[in-house]
Amino acid sequence: MYGQAELKELVDKAIINLTFSSEAEKLIFPVKYILSIGGKRLRPVITLMSCNLFRDKIDDAILPATGIEVFHNFTLVHDDIMDQASVRRNLPTVHAKWNINQAILSGDVMAFIANDCFLQTPPAALLKVFRAFNKAAVEVCIGQQLDMDFEKVSFVSKDEYLRMIELKTAVLIAASAMIGAIIGEADDKDAALLYEFGINLGLAFQIQDDLLDVYGDVNIFGKISGGDIVTNKKTFLLIKALELATGNTLMKLQEQVQVKEFNPAEKIKTVMDIFNQLNIRSITENLANDYITKSLKLLEKVNADKDRKNELFQMAASLIDRKK
């Protein structure tokens, strides 16, 4: 049995040991940079934990798990360009450190590096694993498109938002769990249960990210607090506030969303005051907790030894205790 810290170390070592072409080092420098600046390695660790539910030997899952992490970081490089974000994990984003063209190209090559990692999957599992990954990769792009579309409309419903984050965030976490199960030779029922476990875990994770953007400690969270407020991003907090606000409070919130010229600090304070007035923080925390509870119930149904499931239980539960 492996612990979370041990699995993260295995992933970190696998990332360090990736081989890259030396013909165009400028292409690879940003790749090494984004992969080296930390992160929870949540997705590959989930892959390895899911594999470890069904077998002791997890070596076959290490490179596919690494491929998931490379792909995830590729999406971050491109998302940061689209969001015009200058900070990630308390350090400059790739396009801020180099330039947009370099970030696009280095991000592109990461997608193919990820594919190469997946090609190291044992032949018996390769087709199922690659299909699961490819499906998730396409859905992540659909989710990002929906997120971009939401920027151009004045109203987004809660259900539309939840579908968007399911695609943009949750499906890759779900695929991570399923891929680990497939490599671990789980049956289709258990692989499907772990996929649904990952969907609910991913929904909770993204809702908490929305919360932490507003209420998180920048030194811990690694992003500038209130960035979503400044850019009028359609997060659960804003959607719920627009749903609950009435009268002058609603008018004030709509004014903040529509205003073109503003002082960012003042806008963040005004919108946060409205969130606090409407108890948005507590409502958001409760929704994230609901999804965590669902994920844990699904994990209970997986036909694996209870002790082996303990690490996944602890990881899922710990997401709710991320630093505010």
Secondary structure, 3 states (H helix, E strand, C coil): CCCHHHHHHHHHHHHHCCCCCCCCHHHHHHHHHHHHCCCCCHHHHHHHHHHHCCCCCCHHHHHHHHHHHHHHHHHHHHHHHHHCCCEECCEECHHHHCCHHHHHHHHHHHHHHHHHHHCCCCHHHHHHHHHHHHHHHHHHHHHHHHHHHHCCCCCCCHHHHHHHHHHHHHHHHHHHHHHHHHHCCCCHHHHHHHHHHHHHHHHHHHHHHHHHHHHCCHHHHCCCCCHHHHCCCCCHHHHHHHHHCCHHHHHHHHHHHHCCCCCHHHHHHHHHHHHHHCCHHHHHHHHHHHHHHHHHHHHHHCCCCHHHHHHHHHHHHHHHHCCC
